[in-house]
């Protein structure tokens, strides 16, 4: 067998090996995400049994800081419309 480019054979072998089945990694896939979500959830049954009304009392400073951070992180975008938006219903 006459191989002209042995590095191409090595690259092809590595590429094929990368497509091999990985049952050990697949068995545990996603468990770290599930564990993180469980750790960050304050009340796991709150979603299945939500209160009828929102909380009446809250910390105004906390809400103001949250809105300030939200508004700071949101991109401003281009507010100028260069071409008018036209909606047409139906065709002639």
Rosetta constraint file for C-alpha pairs under 8 A:
AtomPair CA 5 CA 9 HARMONIC 7.00 0.50
AtomPair CA 6 CA 10 HARMONIC 6.44 0.50
AtomPair CA 7 CA 11 HARMONIC 6.20 0.50
AtomPair CA 8 CA 12 HARMONIC 6.06 0.50
AtomPair CA 9 CA 13 HARMONIC 6.09 0.50
AtomPair CA 10 CA 14 HARMONIC 6.21 0.50
AtomPair CA 11 CA 15 HARMONIC 6.12 0.50
AtomPair CA 12 CA 16 HARMONIC 6.14 0.50
AtomPair CA 13 CA 17 HARMONIC 6.11 0.50
AtomPair CA 14 CA 18 HARMONIC 6.18 0.50
AtomPair CA 15 CA 19 HARMONIC 6.84 0.50
AtomPair CA 16 CA 20 HARMONIC 6.95 0.50
AtomPair CA 22 CA 26 HARMONIC 6.17 0.50
AtomPair CA 23 CA 27 HARMONIC 6.00 0.50
AtomPair CA 24 CA 28 HARMONIC 7.09 0.50
AtomPair CA 25 CA 29 HARMONIC 6.24 0.50
AtomPair CA 30 CA 34 HARMONIC 6.44 0.50
AtomPair CA 31 CA 35 HARMONIC 6.08 0.50
AtomPair CA 32 CA 36 HARMONIC 6.12 0.50
AtomPair CA 33 CA 37 HARMONIC 6.22 0.50
AtomPair CA 34 CA 38 HARMONIC 6.24 0.50
AtomPair CA 35 CA 39 HARMONIC 6.19 0.50
AtomPair CA 36 CA 40 HARMONIC 6.24 0.50
AtomPair CA 37 CA 41 HARMONIC 6.19 0.50
AtomPair CA 38 CA 44 HARMONIC 7.66 0.50
AtomPair CA 45 CA 49 HARMONIC 6.18 0.50
AtomPair CA 46 CA 50 HARMONIC 5.25 0.50
AtomPair CA 58 CA 63 HARMONIC 7.91 0.50
AtomPair CA 59 CA 63 HARMONIC 6.44 0.50
AtomPair CA 60 CA 64 HARMONIC 6.04 0.50
AtomPair CA 61 CA 65 HARMONIC 6.14 0.50
AtomPair CA 62 CA 66 HARMONIC 6.24 0.50
AtomPair CA 63 CA 67 HARMONIC 6.20 0.50
AtomPair CA 64 CA 68 HARMONIC 6.10 0.50
AtomPair CA 65 CA 69 HARMONIC 6.18 0.50
AtomPair CA 66 CA 70 HARMONIC 6.12 0.50
AtomPair CA 67 CA 71 HARMONIC 6.00 0.50
AtomPair CA 68 CA 72 HARMONIC 6.05 0.50
AtomPair CA 69 CA 73 HARMONIC 6.18 0.50
AtomPair CA 70 CA 74 HARMONIC 6.30 0.50
